[in-house]
Amino acid sequence: MAEQSPMIPEEITDPAELARIRAQDERHRRNQEWLAAHWSNLLPRARGQFVAVARQEAFIAPTAAEAWAWVESAHPDDDGAIVRYVRSTPGPRIYAGRRALASVR
């Protein structure tokens, strides 16, 4: 296993860099909000696949690599793009031990 370099937190004070980061965060926020507002248009077709959103436009792909490739080709300037996997089954996930439980009377 390769040795990992330690993370060193740095304070960013350069106004140009701060503006770039804020603009990227804003693009990411817009894509997240667009996806939240348009889930009903994407389901159930997107189940078991990956949804990419860039410039408030969606693309459904069978793999994450294909979703990111679409982002790069269709909207290379959107550095706030997102890719999400959509579970194939709807409903809540239950995480429970698989041990036998004793009956309680």
N, C-alpha and C positions, 0 to 999 in steps of 0.2 A: 504494500500500500504506500502510495506517495505521501510524503510529509506535506502537511498543509501549512501555508504561511499564516502567521497570526493576523487577525483583523485589527486594524489600527483605526479607531474613529478619528475623523478629522472634521474640523469646523470649516464650512465653506462660507467665505465672505466675499468672494468675487461677484459683483452685481450681475455680470453677464452670465456666469455659471448659474447663479440663483434664478435668473429669469428663464434660462433654458430648462432647468429642473421644474420650475413652476408650470411652464408651458406643457411639458411632457405629462406632468401630473394632471393637468386640465384635460388633455387629449384622452388620457386613460379614464378619467372620471366620466367624460362624455360617452366613451365606448361602453363602460359599465352600465351607465344609466340607460343607454339605448338598448342594450341586451336585456336588462330587467323589464323594459317596457314592451319588448317584442318577443318574449319567450313563447307566447301563445301562437305566434306566426311560425315558429321554428319546430314546435312539437306537434305530433310525435315523430316527424320525419328525422329529427336530429338524434333520437335515442340510440345509444350505443356508438355514437360518432363524436367528432370534435367540431366545435363551432368556433370559428374565427370571426372577430369583429374588428374592423378598421374603418376609420372615417364614417362611423355609424352605418356600416354595411356589413351584412353577415355572409359567411360562406361555410358550408357544411362539408367536412372531409372525413374519410375513414381513418386517417392517421394524423397525429399532431404535426409530423413533418410536412405533410401535404397542406395542412392548415397554415402553417408558418410560411410555406412556399407561396401560397396564395397572397398572404399579407405582403411579402416581399415584392411580388410581381405586380399586384393591383394597387397597393398603397405603400410604396417604399418610404414615403416621408412621414408616415404615422408611427412614431415611436411610442405611442400609447396604446397600440393594438393589444388585444387579448385573445387567448385561445383557451377554451374550456372543454372538458370532456363531459358529455351528457350521459348519465347512467342509463342503461337499457331498460331498467324497471322503475316505474314511478313509486312513490311512497317513501315512508321513513325507513331508515336503516336501523336495525336492532343489533347491538353488539352485546352478546351475552355468552357466558360460559356454556360449554356443551356438556358439562357434567350432569349427572342425574341429580335431580332435586328430591329431597325428602318430602313426603306428604305431610301436611300440617292439619291437625284436626282441632 
